[in-house]
């Protein structure tokens, strides 16, 4: 049940994260950080409880004043690394997905129990894999529980299984997809509020209380939009988290089936790839092809501004690709697949270009390379579209209103 709330007061919100959202250098952390800062900017009091992990860690005491205004940060170190022994034990003796089991921590739970004494109006957890803490929240507080769904998680693994060639890995991914779907279904029955990141996900998530659902796209802060930073550099580029399997799968497929064939026809054009935490074997594979690997770069925004046409050839995944939104907000022409464009609701041929087969992508790239006026117009349309649809301040203002109306029921 909702706590007793006076709508003349700011909300007290606890946001629980399975990784430290700063530095915000991938889609998930960008979406989470913009949510945190946005809710605090509405005048609410926001507490954050985040897991410090090997991949995502930053001392909370070193956060800037901008990130601590109306925000109190709390963190607990949790070893979320994949361990083969625990993975096999989970596969053989458990019915839970290993993805969620990795984020179970007694120390994190103890910290959560202490924070729940603050009598929050809303406890919002970022993503399905924190669902194991719902019973703890119910036991120790009367707060309304909200889940922000960044993806339809089972769908990601189902799609990866469909493109997997290794039979053992295919079987494991199918098992994982089935377990995650079961967890997702049970979790949606135990929360009060669902915050999907796209309308597509809202339709695909089995949440029966539609009046308790608010779609909040991952927004961009208005000051990060840019209209005039055009470039004549003849470069296709990709930037994204290269420790995420769907991104690795997409890049390898693209360089093998599309770029490797089209590059000899456009030798004055280059394809740059950037991203963090790329496995060594993945880097070795892509370097066999005519690409330029830039690795982790200091600033995604500067990288986007530096080059011309963004390529996002996703074959699996779910939710929304934040890097596509960022590129569109920076007036860049984006060429992607239907899965890459999923959830953005952009018009093919107007706001971006969509192709799913190697032949379709080769045709689109050739058209973009040979028609700079076309790419320029799409870039302009993309900027206007994202400025209207993905302004973070407006999105969070509407969510803030939704939360307050919910608490007044």
C-alpha positions, 0 to 999 in steps of 0.5 A: 500500500502507498505511504501517507503522502502530502502532495505539497511535500517533495517525494522521498525516493530510494533508487536501487541500482545493480551497478554504480551509474557513474561514470555514465558511459553505457546505455544503462548507466546513462538512463539510470543517472539521468533518472536520478538527477532528473527526479532530484531536480524536481525538488525531491529527496533522492537516496541511491543505493548502488552496487560497486562492482569490478566493471562499475565502481566510483567512490561516492565521496568523489562525486561532484556537487551537481550529483549530490544536490538533493541526492544521498549516495550509498554503495556496497561492494558486490562481486558480480563477476561470472564464476564458472563453478557457480554458473554450473551449480546454478544451471544444475541445481537451481531454477533461478537465472544465474543473471539475478543470482549474481546480484544477491548479497547479504551485505547489500541487503543489510544496507538496504534494511538500514535505509528503509527506516527512512520511510520512503514514498517510493522504492524504485529498483533499476532492472529485473535482476534486483527483484530478489530484494522485493521481500526485504522491502515489503518486510521492512517498509510500507513504501510503494515498489516501482520497477524500472524495466530497461528491457524485456530481459528474457527476449534478449536471451531468446533472440541471442539463442536464435542467432547462436551457432554453438549448440551447447551455448544455444541450449544454455541461452534458451534455458536462461531465457525461460528462467528469466521469463518466469522471474519476470512474470512473478516479479511483475505480480509483486510490484506496485508500479512498472516504469517501462522504457519503451511503449514496445516493452510496455506491450510485451511485459505481462503487467496486468495493472495498466493504470499503474504503469508509466512509460518513461523513455531514457531521456537526454539532458537538453544542454547535450543536444547539438545542431551545428556540429557537422563533419565532412570526415568520410567515416562510419562509426560505432560506439557502445559497450563491447562487454555486452554480448549482443553488441559483440555479435552485431559488430562481428556480423556487420564487419563479416557480412556487410563492411568487408564487402562494401569497403573495397568499393569505397576505399576513401571511407573508414569504419571506426569502432569504439567501446569499453571492456572489449574482450581480447579475442573479440578485438583480435577477430574484428581487427582481421577486417578493414576497420579502425579499433579505437577502444575506450574513448574519453568522451562518447559525445566528442566521439559522436561529433567527430565522425559522420554516419553511425552504424548500429547493426543489432541482431538481438537485444531489447529496450532502447539503444541510448547511444542511438538517441545520443547520436540523433540528438547530436545531429547524426545520421544513424543506420541500424536494424529493426531491433536497433530502432525498436522502442524509439518510434522513429520513422524509417527514411526520415529520422534514421535508416533501417535495414536488416539483411546484409544486402539492405544495409549495403544499399543504405550505406551506399545511398548515405555515402553517395548522397550527403544531402540525404544524410544531412537532412536525416541528421536534421530531422533526427535532432528535431525528433529527439528534442521533442520526444526525449527531453529528459526534463519533460519526461521526468517531470511527467513521471514525478507527476505520475508518482504523486498522483499514485500516492494520493489514490 
